[in-house]
Amino acid sequence: MSSQKLHGVRMWVTEGCNASCHFCLNANARSKSTMEVSKFQILCEYFKQNNFDKIAIMGGEPTIHPQFLQIMEIAQRNFESVYLFTNAIEENKLIQYSPRESDAIIYNFHFGDLLSEKKLLLDKLGKRTLDIVIDEHTNVEKIVSNIINVVHYGISRIKVQLVINNSCNIFKYKKEIINNVNEIYYEVSRINDIDLTFECNAPRCFTEGETLPQFNPNTICSPRSVLIDGSYNLRFCNLYSDKLINMFQDNNKLIPFVILKNYINLAYSELRNKCLNKICKDCLFYNTQCNGKCHIGQTIISKDDICKATNLPWLKQ
């Protein structure tokens, strides 16, 4: 594996949050750290110099950062595309933000009933995505109703994206999750001119043999971005809480980029080994159509859970 294709960075600009979503990917990994604007700018310039063209502003909840608007301005100066992930509960700062045509705002639709036309900023440029996280707890009727209420504000500007909750044991609740995905997709697809996608982030041992909305079946996970937390620690991704190395050395200088790539390569290799050791070594699809994604390596999912739920004959119990 090579990390030569790294081109995006995700930053938890603050680890504080004004919500407590049950599907939060990093709830157990976050402290209450908040990035200093000066160090955020240094990091942005570092990644720009190393040919990164995308940044995801994340948290926690980014809009509660005391200098949220300054953070967004710095991000726009350094990257071609800025992706803001927000629950949009905090309105005052959000509505002052001015995205460009190449930018996007991704709304946590767990709070869809609070998402007003004003918060969508449809009088400004850029893309808008409603991110619908689906698991066994999803209230299908409420989600569909909220989608219908929100998309009428500007159906040509709003994309609806369905994803499976990465933080739960998807194999244990496979039937319920698939039923909820299919019900929501069917109901929302009936809306005229709706831009609707199912971003299936599950491995082949979950999806094989199941009826699901159309999705890309090739589930090879490879690093395209890096993650920096609110204390400037390099991490591999939201799902894995290990802090790899602090971006700032003792002399307050940033680590050489080759060192960053080494740590990302190591974390990626360790994750793939976890997947192989658990079950992927026995899968005919491994490294051709799937490599376990981010699910198989999770401790909450056991080999037994996979074997009981999968339709793959070489893995099924």
N, C-alpha and C positions, 0 to 999 in steps of 0.2 A: 504494500500500500504506500502511496506517496501523497503527501499533503501539499504538493505543488499547486493544486487547484483551489486552495483556500482563497476565498474572495469576500467573505462576509464575516462580520463580527456582531455578536449579541452582547449587549451591556445591561446589567442590572443597575441602572443609574441610582436607584434606591431600593433597598431590600425591605423597606417598610411598605405596608399596604393598608388600604381602607376597607378591605373585604376579607373574607375567609372562605374561598371556594373549596369544596370537597375534592375537586379534581386538580387542584394546583400542583404543577409539576415540581416546584421547588420549595414547597412550604416547609419541609423539614431541613432544608439546606440553608435557608436564609436567616440572617441575623437582622439587625435594624440599621445596618451600615448604609451610608449615603455618600456617593461620590462627590469629591470636591470639583468644582467647575474647572479649576486650573489643571488638575490631573486628568479630568475627562478630555480636555482639549489636547493635552500631551498624547494621550492614548489615540485619539482620533487622527492626529498628525502622523503618529507612528504607523498606524494601519494604512493610511493613505499612501505613505511613502513605500509601503510594501504591497501596493497595487490592490488593496481592498476597495471595492466600489459600493458595497452595501453595508448598512448598519441597521440593526434592530434595537430600538429603545424599549427596554423591558424593565421588569421589577420582580417582586413588589408591584406597586402601581406608580408608573413614571410621573403622572401629573401631580403627585403630592411632593415631588422634589421641590425644595424652596426656590430653585432657579430653573424650573422646568423650561421656560421659554428660551432662556439663554442656552441651555443644553441643546434644544432643538435647532437653534441658529448655528451653533458650532457644528452639529452633525451635518446640517445642510451645506455648510461651507466645505466640508471635507469628503463627502460621499455623494455619488451620483443618485443613489436612492436611499431614502430613510423610511423605515417601517416602524410605526408607533403602535405598540400593543397596549391597549387600555381598557378598563372597565367603564370609563366615561362617567363615573359617579361624580368626580370633581369637574364641574362645568366651567367655572370662571376662567381657569388657565387654558383649558382645552379650546374654548371658542376663540381665544386670542392667537392660537397657532395657525400659521399659513403654510400648508403643504404645497409642494410644487407638483407639476404634472407627473414627475417620475417617483413621487412619494406615495405612501399608502398608510391608511389607518385601519388597524385590525381591532374590531370591537369584541370583547368577551361578552357573548350573548347570554351568559348566565343572568345578566342584568338587562335583558332586552326590554322588559316592561318599563325601564327607566330611560330608554334611549329615545330622545326627542329629535325632531327635525333639526333643531338648533345645534345639537351635539354632533350631528353628522357632517356639518360644515359643507353642505352641498353647494354653497355659493363660492367655494374655493376649489382649487385644482386637486388632482390626485385621485387615487383609487380608494374605495371603501369596501371593507369585507366584514361580514357578520360571521364570526367564528363560533360554530355550534359544536360543543363538546358532548359526545353521546356515550352514555354508559347504562348500567342497569337501573339507575335512579332517574333517568331522564323522563320528565313529564311531557310526553309527546304533544298532547292537546295544547298545553300552555306554550310550548316552543313554536308550534305551527301558528297559533294565534298571534304571538308576538312578531313573528316573521312577516305575516300578512300586514300587520299594523305598521311595521317599519318600512318595508320596501315600497309602499305606495308613495312615500316621500320623494322617491326618485329612482324608479326601477332600473333605469338605464345606467345609473352610477353605482349601484349596490350589488356586490357579489355575495352569495350565500355559500358558505363552505362547511361541510359536515366532516367532522373528524372523530375518531374513537379516543376515548379517555386513555391516555398513555400511563396514567398513574395507578390504575387498578389491575386486578388479575383478570385480563380479558378472556382467558380460557375458562375460568370458573363461572363466568356470567355470559358465556358466548351466545347462548340462545336469546337471552333478553336483549343483549347489545345489538345483535343482528336484526331482531324484530323491530327495535326502536329506530335503527338506521333506515330500514326499508319503509317503515310507516312515515317517518318525517320526509324522506326523499319523495315518496309517492305524493303526499299531500302538497308539498311545496312545488313540485314539478308541474302541478296543475295551474300555477299562476302564470298568466300569459307573459312571455318575454323575460322570464326569470333567468338570471345567470346563476346556475346551481351546479356545484361540484361535490363529489365525494372524494376527499383526500384520504384514501385508505392507507393508514400508517402501520398496519398489522402484517406480521409475517405470513408466508404461504401456508404454514401448518394451521393457521387460523382461518384463512379465507378459502382454501382449496375445497371444492365441492359444495360451497355455500352459494345461495342466491343473494347477490348484493348489487347495488347500483354500479354502473361501469366505473372502473378505476384502472390505474396502471398496475399490472400484475408483477412487474419487475421490482422487487423490494430489496435491492442491494443498497445497504447503508454505507456511505463513505463520507468522511468529513469534508464539508464545504465551508464551514464557518467555525469560529471559536467563540467561547463564552468568557466574559470577564465579570466577576461579581462586584458587589458594592465596596468590597475591601481590596479590589484590584487583583484578586486571585484569578489565575487562568484555570478554567474548568473545561471539561470535554463537552458536556451538554447539560440541559436542564434536568434530565432524569438521573444523573449520577453525581452524587454530592462531593466526591473527592476534589480537594483543592490541589491542583498540580504544582503550581509555583506562583509566587507573587510576581506581578509584572514589573514592580519597582524593586531594584536591588538596594543594598544598604546605603549606597551613595546616592540614592534617589534617581538613578539612571534606569532606563528600561532594559529588560533582558534582550540580548541579540535575537533577531527573528529566527535564526536557525535553531536556537534553543527552544523557542516556542514550538516550532515544528517538530522537534524531537519529542517533546512532552506530549503533543497531540498524537503523534505516531505511536508512542508507547501506550497511551490510554486507549487508542483505537485497537491496538493489538491485544491488550488485556481483555477488552470487551468481547472481541471476536473469540478469544480463547474460552471465555466464560460460556459463550453460546455453544461452541464446539464441545466442551466438556459436559455440558448439561444434556444436550440432545442432538445438536446440529451435525455432529460427526456421522450420525446414522441417516442423514437426509440426502436424498438424491438431488435435491435442488440447491444444495449449499454452494455458494459462490458462483452460481450460474444464473439463478433466478431469485435467490434470496440468501441473506446471510444472518438471519435472526433479528434484523432491525435492532431497535432499542428494547424490545420486550423480553426476548428470551434470556438475556443476561440478568434480568431483575430478580432479586431474592424472593419477592412475593409470588413468583411463578415457579412452580416445581415441574420436574420432568413428568411426574404423575399427572399433574393438571393438563399438560399438553397432550400426553398419550390418551387420556380419557376423552378429550374434546376434539382432537384432530380427525380429519377424514383421509389423511395420507396413509395408505395401507402399510408402508414400511415403518411407520411410527405408532400406529394405532394399537391400543391394547385389545 
